[in-house]
Amino acid sequence: MQVKHDKEARKFYLTNDGKDSYLLYMLQDNIMNIYRTYVPVEQRSQGLAANVVKAALDFAKENNFKVIPTCSYTDFFIKKNKEYEDLLSPL
């Protein structure tokens, strides 16, 4: 499954069995505020949220953006995957 990026909607998403898992963000002054991730209940615990968050964080890294993980899952993901800690924006 490939994660897609809709820049206009500020959304990363992937479709599995006709249902979308997604991440929403706001972007201002090179700071990416990731405020929501969603995976349909019946598709949870399959790594879908991790795939979407990883794609968003890789995008932030490629564009020299800092990240504010307002979404609790994204915050958890960064703490678990230390290679993304350098993206965190000082508050």
Gaussian input, Z-matrix of N, CA and C with variables (Angstrom, degrees):
# hf/3-21g

backbone

0 1
 N
 C     1     B1
 C     2     B2     1     A1
 N     3     B3     2     A2     1     D1
 C     4     B4     3     A3     2     D2
 C     5     B5     4     A4     3     D3
 N     6     B6     5     A5     4     D4
 C     7     B7     6     A6     5     D5
 C     8     B8     7     A7     6     D6
 N     9     B9     8     A8     7     D7
 C    10    B10     9     A9     8     D8
 C    11    B11    10    A10     9     D9
 N    12    B12    11    A11    10    D10
 C    13    B13    12    A12    11    D11
 C    14    B14    13    A13    12    D12
 N    15    B15    14    A14    13    D13
 C    16    B16    15    A15    14    D14
 C    17    B17    16    A16    15    D15
 N    18    B18    17    A17    16    D16
 C    19    B19    18    A18    17    D17
 C    20    B20    19    A19    18    D18
 N    21    B21    20    A20    19    D19
 C    22    B22    21    A21    20    D20
 C    23    B23    22    A22    21    D21
 N    24    B24    23    A23    22    D22
 C    25    B25    24    A24    23    D23
 C    26    B26    25    A25    24    D24
 N    27    B27    26    A26    25    D25
 C    28    B28    27    A27    26    D26
 C    29    B29    28    A28    27    D27
 N    30    B30    29    A29    28    D28
 C    31    B31    30    A30    29    D29
 C    32    B32    31    A31    30    D30
 N    33    B33    32    A32    31    D31
 C    34    B34    33    A33    32    D32
 C    35    B35    34    A34    33    D33
 N    36    B36    35    A35    34    D34
 C    37    B37    36    A36    35    D35
 C    38    B38    37    A37    36    D36
 N    39    B39    38    A38    37    D37
 C    40    B40    39    A39    38    D38
 C    41    B41    40    A40    39    D39
 N    42    B42    41    A41    40    D40
 C    43    B43    42    A42    41    D41
 C    44    B44    43    A43    42    D42
 N    45    B45    44    A44    43    D43
 C    46    B46    45    A45    44    D44
 C    47    B47    46    A46    45    D45
 N    48    B48    47    A47    46    D46
 C    49    B49    48    A48    47    D47
 C    50    B50    49    A49    48    D48
 N    51    B51    50    A50    49    D49
 C    52    B52    51    A51    50    D50
 C    53    B53    52    A52    51    D51
 N    54    B54    53    A53    52    D52
 C    55    B55    54    A54    53    D53
 C    56    B56    55    A55    54    D54
 N    57    B57    56    A56    55    D55
 C    58    B58    57    A57    56    D56
 C    59    B59    58    A58    57    D57
 N    60    B60    59    A59    58    D58
 C    61    B61    60    A60    59    D59
 C    62    B62    61    A61    60    D60
 N    63    B63    62    A62    61    D61
 C    64    B64    63    A63    62    D62
 C    65    B65    64    A64    63    D63
 N    66    B66    65    A65    64    D64
 C    67    B67    66    A66    65    D65
 C    68    B68    67    A67    66    D66
 N    69    B69    68    A68    67    D67
 C    70    B70    69    A69    68    D68
 C    71    B71    70    A70    69    D69
 N    72    B72    71    A71    70    D70
 C    73    B73    72    A72    71    D71
 C    74    B74    73    A73    72    D72
 N    75    B75    74    A74    73    D73
 C    76    B76    75    A75    74    D74
 C    77    B77    76    A76    75    D75
 N    78    B78    77    A77    76    D76
 C    79    B79    78    A78    77    D77
 C    80    B80    79    A79    78    D78
 N    81    B81    80    A80    79    D79
 C    82    B82    81    A81    80    D80
 C    83    B83    82    A82    81    D81
 N    84    B84    83    A83    82    D82
 C    85    B85    84    A84    83    D83
 C    86    B86    85    A85    84    D84
 N    87    B87    86    A86    85    D85
 C    88    B88    87    A87    86    D86
 C    89    B89    88    A88    87    D87
 N    90    B90    89    A89    88    D88
 C    91    B91    90    A90    89    D89
 C    92    B92    91    A91    90    D90
 N    93    B93    92    A92    91    D91
 C    94    B94    93    A93    92    D92
 C    95    B95    94    A94    93    D93
 N    96    B96    95    A95    94    D94
 C    97    B97    96    A96    95    D95
 C    98    B98    97    A97    96    D96
 N    99    B99    98    A98    97    D97
 C   100   B100    99    A99    98    D98
 C   101   B101   100   A100    99    D99
 N   102   B102   101   A101   100   D100
 C   103   B103   102   A102   101   D101
 C   104   B104   103   A103   102   D102
 N   105   B105   104   A104   103   D103
 C   106   B106   105   A105   104   D104
 C   107   B107   106   A106   105   D105
 N   108   B108   107   A107   106   D106
 C   109   B109   108   A108   107   D107
 C   110   B110   109   A109   108   D108
 N   111   B111   110   A110   109   D109
 C   112   B112   111   A111   110   D110
 C   113   B113   112   A112   111   D111
 N   114   B114   113   A113   112   D112
 C   115   B115   114   A114   113   D113
 C   116   B116   115   A115   114   D114
 N   117   B117   116   A116   115   D115
 C   118   B118   117   A117   116   D116
 C   119   B119   118   A118   117   D117
 N   120   B120   119   A119   118   D118
 C   121   B121   120   A120   119   D119
 C   122   B122   121   A121   120   D120
 N   123   B123   122   A122   121   D121
 C   124   B124   123   A123   122   D122
 C   125   B125   124   A124   123   D123
 N   126   B126   125   A125   124   D124
 C   127   B127   126   A126   125   D125
 C   128   B128   127   A127   126   D126
 N   129   B129   128   A128   127   D127
 C   130   B130   129   A129   128   D128
 C   131   B131   130   A130   129   D129
 N   132   B132   131   A131   130   D130
 C   133   B133   132   A132   131   D131
 C   134   B134   133   A133   132   D132
 N   135   B135   134   A134   133   D133
 C   136   B136   135   A135   134   D134
 C   137   B137   136   A136   135   D135
 N   138   B138   137   A137   136   D136
 C   139   B139   138   A138   137   D137
 C   140   B140   139   A139   138   D138
 N   141   B141   140   A140   139   D139
 C   142   B142   141   A141   140   D140
 C   143   B143   142   A142   141   D141
 N   144   B144   143   A143   142   D142
 C   145   B145   144   A144   143   D143
 C   146   B146   145   A145   144   D144
 N   147   B147   146   A146   145   D145
 C   148   B148   147   A147   146   D146
 C   149   B149   148   A148   147   D147
 N   150   B150   149   A149   148   D148
 C   151   B151   150   A150   149   D149
 C   152   B152   151   A151   150   D150
 N   153   B153   152   A152   151   D151
 C   154   B154   153   A153   152   D152
 C   155   B155   154   A154   153   D153
 N   156   B156   155   A155   154   D154
 C   157   B157   156   A156   155   D155
 C   158   B158   157   A157   156   D156
 N   159   B159   158   A158   157   D157
 C   160   B160   159   A159   158   D158
 C   161   B161   160   A160   159   D159
 N   162   B162   161   A161   160   D160
 C   163   B163   162   A162   161   D161
 C   164   B164   163   A163   162   D162
 N   165   B165   164   A164   163   D163
 C   166   B166   165   A165   164   D164
 C   167   B167   166   A166   165   D165
 N   168   B168   167   A167   166   D166
 C   169   B169   168   A168   167   D167
 C   170   B170   169   A169   168   D168
 N   171   B171   170   A170   169   D169
 C   172   B172   171   A171   170   D170
 C   173   B173   172   A172   171   D171
 N   174   B174   173   A173   172   D172
 C   175   B175   174   A174   173   D173
 C   176   B176   175   A175   174   D174
 N   177   B177   176   A176   175   D175
 C   178   B178   177   A177   176   D176
 C   179   B179   178   A178   177   D177
 N   180   B180   179   A179   178   D178
 C   181   B181   180   A180   179   D179
 C   182   B182   181   A181   180   D180
 N   183   B183   182   A182   181   D181
 C   184   B184   183   A183   182   D182
 C   185   B185   184   A184   183   D183
 N   186   B186   185   A185   184   D184
 C   187   B187   186   A186   185   D185
 C   188   B188   187   A187   186   D186
 N   189   B189   188   A188   187   D187
 C   190   B190   189   A189   188   D188
 C   191   B191   190   A190   189   D189
 N   192   B192   191   A191   190   D190
 C   193   B193   192   A192   191   D191
 C   194   B194   193   A193   192   D192
 N   195   B195   194   A194   193   D193
 C   196   B196   195   A195   194   D194
 C   197   B197   196   A196   195   D195
 N   198   B198   197   A197   196   D196
 C   199   B199   198   A198   197   D197
 C   200   B200   199   A199   198   D198
 N   201   B201   200   A200   199   D199
 C   202   B202   201   A201   200   D200
 C   203   B203   202   A202   201   D201
 N   204   B204   203   A203   202   D202
 C   205   B205   204   A204   203   D203
 C   206   B206   205   A205   204   D204
 N   207   B207   206   A206   205   D205
 C   208   B208   207   A207   206   D206
 C   209   B209   208   A208   207   D207
 N   210   B210   209   A209   208   D208
 C   211   B211   210   A210   209   D209
 C   212   B212   211   A211   210   D210
 N   213   B213   212   A212   211   D211
 C   214   B214   213   A213   212   D212
 C   215   B215   214   A214   213   D213
 N   216   B216   215   A215   214   D214
 C   217   B217   216   A216   215   D215
 C   218   B218   217   A217   216   D216
 N   219   B219   218   A218   217   D217
 C   220   B220   219   A219   218   D218
 C   221   B221   220   A220   219   D219
 N   222   B222   221   A221   220   D220
 C   223   B223   222   A222   221   D221
 C   224   B224   223   A223   222   D222
 N   225   B225   224   A224   223   D223
 C   226   B226   225   A225   224   D224
 C   227   B227   226   A226   225   D225
 N   228   B228   227   A227   226   D226
 C   229   B229   228   A228   227   D227
 C   230   B230   229   A229   228   D228
 N   231   B231   230   A230   229   D229
 C   232   B232   231   A231   230   D230
 C   233   B233   232   A232   231   D231
 N   234   B234   233   A233   232   D232
 C   235   B235   234   A234   233   D233
 C   236   B236   235   A235   234   D234
 N   237   B237   236   A236   235   D235
 C   238   B238   237   A237   236   D236
 C   239   B239   238   A238   237   D237
 N   240   B240   239   A239   238   D238
 C   241   B241   240   A240   239   D239
 C   242   B242   241   A241   240   D240
 N   243   B243   242   A242   241   D241
 C   244   B244   243   A243   242   D242
 C   245   B245   244   A244   243   D243
 N   246   B246   245   A245   244   D244
 C   247   B247   246   A246   245   D245
 C   248   B248   247   A247   246   D246
 N   249   B249   248   A248   247   D247
 C   250   B250   249   A249   248   D248
 C   251   B251   250   A250   249   D249
 N   252   B252   251   A251   250   D250
 C   253   B253   252   A252   251   D251
 C   254   B254   253   A253   252   D252
 N   255   B255   254   A254   253   D253
 C   256   B256   255   A255   254   D254
 C   257   B257   256   A256   255   D255
 N   258   B258   257   A257   256   D256
 C   259   B259   258   A258   257   D257
 C   260   B260   259   A259   258   D258
 N   261   B261   260   A260   259   D259
 C   262   B262   261   A261   260   D260
 C   263   B263   262   A262   261   D261
 N   264   B264   263   A263   262   D262
 C   265   B265   264   A264   263   D263
 C   266   B266   265   A265   264   D264
 N   267   B267   266   A266   265   D265
 C   268   B268   267   A267   266   D266
 C   269   B269   268   A268   267   D267
 N   270   B270   269   A269   268   D268
 C   271   B271   270   A270   269   D269
 C   272   B272   271   A271   270   D270

   B1=1.4447
   B2=1.5190
   B3=1.2946
   B4=1.4566
   B5=1.5278
   B6=1.3268
   B7=1.4571
   B8=1.5234
   B9=1.3188
   B10=1.4628
   B11=1.5161
   B12=1.3430
   B13=1.4540
   B14=1.5178
   B15=1.3110
   B16=1.4612
   B17=1.5250
   B18=1.3459
   B19=1.4666
   B20=1.5202
   B21=1.3297
   B22=1.4605
   B23=1.5249
   B24=1.3122
   B25=1.4708
   B26=1.5253
   B27=1.3338
   B28=1.4715
   B29=1.5269
   B30=1.3347
   B31=1.4653
   B32=1.5250
   B33=1.3265
   B34=1.4624
   B35=1.5217
   B36=1.3316
   B37=1.4565
   B38=1.5197
   B39=1.3071
   B40=1.4600
   B41=1.5178
   B42=1.3177
   B43=1.4593
   B44=1.5227
   B45=1.3286
   B46=1.4596
   B47=1.5253
   B48=1.3166
   B49=1.4666
   B50=1.5277
   B51=1.3325
   B52=1.4585
   B53=1.5150
   B54=1.3275
   B55=1.4648
   B56=1.5196
   B57=1.3428
   B58=1.4634
   B59=1.5214
   B60=1.3283
   B61=1.4584
   B62=1.5160
   B63=1.3336
   B64=1.4618
   B65=1.5201
   B66=1.3168
   B67=1.4545
   B68=1.5201
   B69=1.3266
   B70=1.4604
   B71=1.5218
   B72=1.3236
   B73=1.4600
   B74=1.5207
   B75=1.3293
   B76=1.4610
   B77=1.5208
   B78=1.3146
   B79=1.4641
   B80=1.5164
   B81=1.3407
   B82=1.4605
   B83=1.5224
   B84=1.3278
   B85=1.4733
   B86=1.5268
   B87=1.3252
   B88=1.4646
   B89=1.5272
   B90=1.3238
   B91=1.4651
   B92=1.5235
   B93=1.3130
   B94=1.4620
   B95=1.5277
   B96=1.3235
   B97=1.4565
   B98=1.5254
   B99=1.3136
   B100=1.4646
   B101=1.5249
   B102=1.3356
   B103=1.4560
   B104=1.5279
   B105=1.3293
   B106=1.4713
   B107=1.5194
   B108=1.3257
   B109=1.4628
   B110=1.5228
   B111=1.3170
   B112=1.4620
   B113=1.5213
   B114=1.3210
   B115=1.4657
   B116=1.5288
   B117=1.3455
   B118=1.4622
   B119=1.5347
   B120=1.3085
   B121=1.4689
   B122=1.5240
   B123=1.3107
   B124=1.4647
   B125=1.5322
   B126=1.3364
   B127=1.4648
   B128=1.5274
   B129=1.2983
   B130=1.4680
   B131=1.5229
   B132=1.3175
   B133=1.4704
   B134=1.5185
   B135=1.3358
   B136=1.4633
   B137=1.5303
   B138=1.3342
   B139=1.4560
   B140=1.5170
   B141=1.3225
   B142=1.4627
   B143=1.5263
   B144=1.3221
   B145=1.4664
   B146=1.5265
   B147=1.3125
   B148=1.4660
   B149=1.5264
   B150=1.3240
   B151=1.4684
   B152=1.5195
   B153=1.3242
   B154=1.4620
   B155=1.5328
   B156=1.3263
   B157=1.4677
   B158=1.5228
   B159=1.3114
   B160=1.4663
   B161=1.5263
   B162=1.3166
   B163=1.4669
   B164=1.5266
   B165=1.3217
   B166=1.4634
   B167=1.5284
   B168=1.3244
   B169=1.4654
   B170=1.5259
   B171=1.3129
   B172=1.4665
   B173=1.5263
   B174=1.3203
   B175=1.4669
   B176=1.5316
   B177=1.3269
   B178=1.4654
   B179=1.5285
   B180=1.3117
   B181=1.4695
   B182=1.5235
   B183=1.3319
   B184=1.4695
   B185=1.5243
   B186=1.3296
   B187=1.4607
   B188=1.5254
   B189=1.3310
   B190=1.4621
   B191=1.5252
   B192=1.3371
   B193=1.4558
   B194=1.5233
   B195=1.3014
   B196=1.4553
   B197=1.5232
   B198=1.3199
   B199=1.4633
   B200=1.5273
   B201=1.3267
   B202=1.4641
   B203=1.5307
   B204=1.3309
   B205=1.4663
   B206=1.5321
   B207=1.3243
   B208=1.4630
   B209=1.5238
   B210=1.3119
   B211=1.4633
   B212=1.5314
   B213=1.3167
   B214=1.4698
   B215=1.5294
   B216=1.3296
   B217=1.4645
   B218=1.5241
   B219=1.3208
   B220=1.4672
   B221=1.5220
   B222=1.3235
   B223=1.4620
   B224=1.5295
   B225=1.3211
   B226=1.4663
   B227=1.5300
   B228=1.3304
   B229=1.4620
   B230=1.5298
   B231=1.3258
   B232=1.4713
   B233=1.5284
   B234=1.3107
   B235=1.4706
   B236=1.5246
   B237=1.3213
   B238=1.4662
   B239=1.5290
   B240=1.3147
   B241=1.4666
   B242=1.5225
   B243=1.3088
   B244=1.4678
   B245=1.5265
   B246=1.3387
   B247=1.4664
   B248=1.5301
   B249=1.3306
   B250=1.4654
   B251=1.5283
   B252=1.3302
   B253=1.4638
   B254=1.5227
   B255=1.3284
   B256=1.4658
   B257=1.5283
   B258=1.3233
   B259=1.4631
   B260=1.5248
   B261=1.3199
   B262=1.4577
   B263=1.5216
   B264=1.3188
   B265=1.4559
   B266=1.5210
   B267=1.3283
   B268=1.4678
   B269=1.5293
   B270=1.3088
   B271=1.4736
   B272=1.4957
   A1=109.82
   A2=114.96
   A3=120.58
   A4=110.03
   A5=115.44
   A6=120.59
   A7=107.72
   A8=115.72
   A9=121.82
   A10=108.95
   A11=115.54
   A12=121.40
   A13=109.11
   A14=116.56
   A15=122.85
   A16=106.30
   A17=116.11
   A18=120.49
   A19=112.39
   A20=116.59
   A21=119.69
   A22=111.56
   A23=116.46
   A24=121.51
   A25=111.76
   A26=116.83
   A27=122.74
   A28=110.19
   A29=112.05
   A30=120.25
   A31=110.13
   A32=116.37
   A33=123.38
   A34=105.65
   A35=117.21
   A36=118.91
   A37=111.55
   A38=114.70
   A39=121.60
   A40=107.39
   A41=114.56
   A42=120.65
   A43=109.09
   A44=115.72
   A45=122.76
   A46=107.54
   A47=116.78
   A48=121.77
   A49=111.90
   A50=115.99
   A51=121.43
   A52=115.56
   A53=117.52
   A54=121.05
   A55=109.73
   A56=115.52
   A57=121.05
   A58=112.47
   A59=114.67
   A60=123.53
   A61=103.74
   A62=117.65
   A63=117.60
   A64=113.47
   A65=113.60
   A66=124.13
   A67=106.33
   A68=117.02
   A69=122.29
   A70=109.17
   A71=115.54
   A72=119.77
   A73=111.06
   A74=115.22
   A75=123.26
   A76=106.23
   A77=116.33
   A78=120.45
   A79=109.03
   A80=115.76
   A81=120.85
   A82=108.43
   A83=115.34
   A84=121.23
   A85=112.33
   A86=117.15
   A87=123.19
   A88=113.81
   A89=115.92
   A90=121.00
   A91=107.66
   A92=114.90
   A93=122.31
   A94=108.58
   A95=116.31
   A96=121.63
   A97=107.67
   A98=116.42
   A99=121.49
   A100=106.53
   A101=115.56
   A102=119.11
   A103=115.52
   A104=117.75
   A105=117.08
   A106=111.19
   A107=115.75
   A108=121.62
   A109=106.47
   A110=114.94
   A111=119.87
   A112=109.63
   A113=115.08
   A114=122.98
   A115=106.09
   A116=118.32
   A117=119.64
   A118=110.96
   A119=116.16
   A120=122.21
   A121=112.27
   A122=116.99
   A123=120.25
   A124=113.14
   A125=117.65
   A126=120.55
   A127=112.77
   A128=116.85
   A129=119.95
   A130=110.74
   A131=115.88
   A132=124.19
   A133=112.62
   A134=116.75
   A135=121.81
   A136=111.35
   A137=117.21
   A138=120.64
   A139=114.73
   A140=117.81
   A141=120.28
   A142=111.87
   A143=117.24
   A144=120.24
   A145=110.35
   A146=117.26
   A147=121.07
   A148=110.91
   A149=117.47
   A150=120.50
   A151=111.65
   A152=116.37
   A153=120.83
   A154=110.37
   A155=117.12
   A156=120.71
   A157=110.45
   A158=117.96
   A159=120.99
   A160=110.59
   A161=117.80
   A162=121.05
   A163=110.80
   A164=116.97
   A165=120.86
   A166=111.21
   A167=116.99
   A168=120.03
   A169=111.31
   A170=117.55
   A171=120.15
   A172=110.45
   A173=117.20
   A174=122.03
   A175=110.16
   A176=116.82
   A177=121.04
   A178=110.28
   A179=116.41
   A180=120.94
   A181=111.22
   A182=117.10
   A183=121.72
   A184=112.52
   A185=116.68
   A186=121.44
   A187=113.32
   A188=116.66
   A189=122.57
   A190=112.88
   A191=116.30
   A192=121.23
   A193=108.88
   A194=115.91
   A195=121.86
   A196=107.16
   A197=117.02
   A198=121.64
   A199=110.72
   A200=114.69
   A201=121.89
   A202=105.77
   A203=117.79
   A204=120.28
   A205=111.93
   A206=116.60
   A207=120.59
   A208=110.66
   A209=116.38
   A210=122.64
   A211=109.16
   A212=116.82
   A213=120.47
   A214=112.36
   A215=118.03
   A216=119.17
   A217=110.52
   A218=117.10
   A219=120.32
   A220=110.31
   A221=116.93
   A222=121.22
   A223=110.02
   A224=117.49
   A225=122.91
   A226=110.64
   A227=117.06
   A228=121.96
   A229=110.65
   A230=117.19
   A231=120.74
   A232=110.40
   A233=117.66
   A234=120.45
   A235=111.23
   A236=116.98
   A237=122.07
   A238=111.89
   A239=117.51
   A240=123.51
   A241=108.93
   A242=115.19
   A243=122.94
   A244=114.14
   A245=117.85
   A246=119.66
   A247=112.36
   A248=117.32
   A249=120.75
   A250=112.96
   A251=118.55
   A252=121.07
   A253=113.27
   A254=116.97
   A255=119.68
   A256=112.38
   A257=117.46
   A258=121.24
   A259=112.43
   A260=117.89
   A261=120.72
   A262=111.74
   A263=114.90
   A264=121.34
   A265=108.96
   A266=116.96
   A267=117.94
   A268=108.43
   A269=116.87
   A270=119.92
   A271=112.62
   D1=130.84
   D2=-177.79
   D3=-100.88
   D4=132.88
   D5=175.87
   D6=-80.55
   D7=132.66
   D8=178.89
   D9=-110.26
   D10=155.65
   D11=-179.28
   D12=-123.32
   D13=119.90
   D14=173.86
   D15=-102.25
   D16=95.76
   D17=-174.90
   D18=-63.45
   D19=-36.91
   D20=-179.37
   D21=-64.19
   D22=-42.12
   D23=179.83
   D24=-84.01
   D25=-7.36
   D26=-175.95
   D27=52.30
   D28=61.41
   D29=-173.14
   D30=-145.90
   D31=134.13
   D32=168.44
   D33=-106.88
   D34=137.87
   D35=-177.62
   D36=-154.19
   D37=159.99
   D38=170.16
   D39=-140.90
   D40=150.73
   D41=-178.54
   D42=-112.36
   D43=127.77
   D44=179.79
   D45=-132.33
   D46=122.28
   D47=-178.24
   D48=52.50
   D49=39.70
   D50=176.34
   D51=78.03
   D52=6.30
   D53=-179.09
   D54=-121.71
   D55=139.89
   D56=-178.40
   D57=-91.65
   D58=137.14
   D59=164.00
   D60=-107.99
   D61=139.66
   D62=-173.81
   D63=-150.16
   D64=166.85
   D65=175.87
   D66=-132.69
   D67=136.08
   D68=177.76
   D69=-115.65
   D70=144.71
   D71=-179.81
   D72=-145.16
   D73=160.80
   D74=170.99
   D75=-115.47
   D76=149.09
   D77=-179.57
   D78=-131.17
   D79=124.05
   D80=178.02
   D81=-151.15
   D82=129.78
   D83=177.66
   D84=51.99
   D85=45.44
   D86=179.06
   D87=61.62
   D88=23.15
   D89=174.47
   D90=-117.28
   D91=124.48
   D92=-177.95
   D93=-102.62
   D94=110.80
   D95=178.29
   D96=-94.56
   D97=106.40
   D98=178.44
   D99=-88.73
   D100=110.03
   D101=-171.34
   D102=-111.64
   D103=-7.23
   D104=179.05
   D105=-158.36
   D106=136.87
   D107=165.83
   D108=-126.80
   D109=146.99
   D110=-179.55
   D111=-143.46
   D112=135.21
   D113=173.09
   D114=-133.47
   D115=131.63
   D116=177.32
   D117=-54.36
   D118=141.73
   D119=-174.66
   D120=-50.14
   D121=-45.71
   D122=-175.70
   D123=-72.14
   D124=-7.37
   D125=-179.66
   D126=-113.47
   D127=8.52
   D128=-179.72
   D129=-72.20
   D130=162.31
   D131=-179.58
   D132=65.49
   D133=28.59
   D134=176.52
   D135=-118.13
   D136=5.42
   D137=179.47
   D138=83.69
   D139=9.34
   D140=-177.55
   D141=-67.77
   D142=-44.11
   D143=178.63
   D144=-61.35
   D145=-41.47
   D146=179.11
   D147=-60.99
   D148=-41.02
   D149=178.97
   D150=-62.46
   D151=-42.77
   D152=-178.66
   D153=-68.98
   D154=-43.77
   D155=179.60
   D156=-64.77
   D157=-42.71
   D158=178.73
   D159=-59.25
   D160=-43.38
   D161=179.07
   D162=-61.66
   D163=-41.94
   D164=179.78
   D165=-66.41
   D166=-42.29
   D167=179.95
   D168=-68.95
   D169=-36.37
   D170=175.55
   D171=-64.27
   D172=-39.19
   D173=175.72
   D174=-61.38
   D175=-44.40
   D176=178.44
   D177=-60.65
   D178=-44.80
   D179=-179.59
   D180=-62.79
   D181=-45.03
   D182=-179.69
   D183=-62.44
   D184=-27.68
   D185=-176.55
   D186=-104.95
   D187=9.73
   D188=179.93
   D189=57.08
   D190=37.50
   D191=175.78
   D192=-90.68
   D193=150.13
   D194=168.34
   D195=-94.05
   D196=158.96
   D197=-174.28
   D198=-124.22
   D199=136.82
   D200=168.21
   D201=-112.83
   D202=111.96
   D203=-177.61
   D204=-87.76
   D205=74.89
   D206=178.17
   D207=-62.52
   D208=-33.81
   D209=177.32
   D210=-70.57
   D211=129.12
   D212=-176.65
   D213=-64.05
   D214=-34.47
   D215=179.35
   D216=-67.03
   D217=-41.45
   D218=179.04
   D219=-63.63
   D220=-41.16
   D221=177.09
   D222=-60.09
   D223=-46.11
   D224=177.04
   D225=-59.76
   D226=-44.80
   D227=-177.97
   D228=-60.95
   D229=-43.83
   D230=-179.89
   D231=-65.62
   D232=-41.57
   D233=178.67
   D234=-63.31
   D235=-34.10
   D236=-179.69
   D237=-79.64
   D238=-27.30
   D239=-177.05
   D240=-117.50
   D241=83.13
   D242=-171.06
   D243=-57.07
   D244=-21.04
   D245=-179.30
   D246=-65.60
   D247=-11.55
   D248=178.75
   D249=-101.57
   D250=-3.47
   D251=-177.10
   D252=-60.00
   D253=-30.31
   D254=-178.95
   D255=-67.62
   D256=-12.52
   D257=178.37
   D258=-81.68
   D259=-16.66
   D260=-175.24
   D261=-62.57
   D262=132.42
   D263=178.70
   D264=-84.99
   D265=134.66
   D266=174.08
   D267=-67.97
   D268=136.46
   D269=-177.07
   D270=-83.11

